Amino acid sequence: MTKKMIKTVSVSYVHDPEAAEKWFQIYMDLLLDEMKKDKLSIEASYNET
């Protein structure tokens, strides 16, 4: 499986409420992944010293 990069600049309006929920869930998943990566990198830098 290859890792694909997706960049969403903005979603101004989604007409379908179900689609809006899906977009929000995708956004939250991506945000949580980035927060976990940042936390791991910060912890690793503390452990190196």
C-alpha positions in Angstrom: 0.0 0.0 0.0 1.4 3.4 -0.9 0.9 6.5 1.1 -0.9 9.2 -0.8 -0.8 12.9 0.1 -4.1 14.8 0.1 -4.3 18.5 0.7 -7.6 20.2 1.2 -7.3 24.0 1.3 -10.9 24.7 2.1 -14.4 23.4 1.7 -16.7 26.4 1.6 -20.1 24.6 1.4 -21.2 21.1 1.1 -24.8 20.7 -0.2 -25.4 17.1 1.1 -25.5 16.8 4.9 -24.2 13.2 4.8 -21.3 14.4 2.6 -20.6 17.2 5.1 -20.4 14.6 7.9 -18.0 12.5 5.9 -15.8 15.5 5.1 -15.7 16.5 8.8 -14.8 12.9 9.8 -12.0 12.8 7.3 -10.7 16.2 8.4 -10.8 15.1 12.1 -9.0 11.9 11.3 -6.2 13.7 9.4 -6.0 16.3 12.2 -5.6 13.6 14.8 -2.9 11.8 12.8 -0.9 15.0 12.5 -1.3 15.7 16.2 0.0 12.2 17.0 2.9 12.6 14.7 3.8 16.0 16.3 3.5 14.5 19.8 5.8 11.6 18.9 8.4 13.9 17.3 8.3 16.1 20.4 8.7 13.1 22.7 11.5 11.7 20.6 13.4 15.0 20.9 13.1 15.0 24.7 14.3 11.4 24.9 17.4 12.2 22.8 18.8 14.7 25.3 
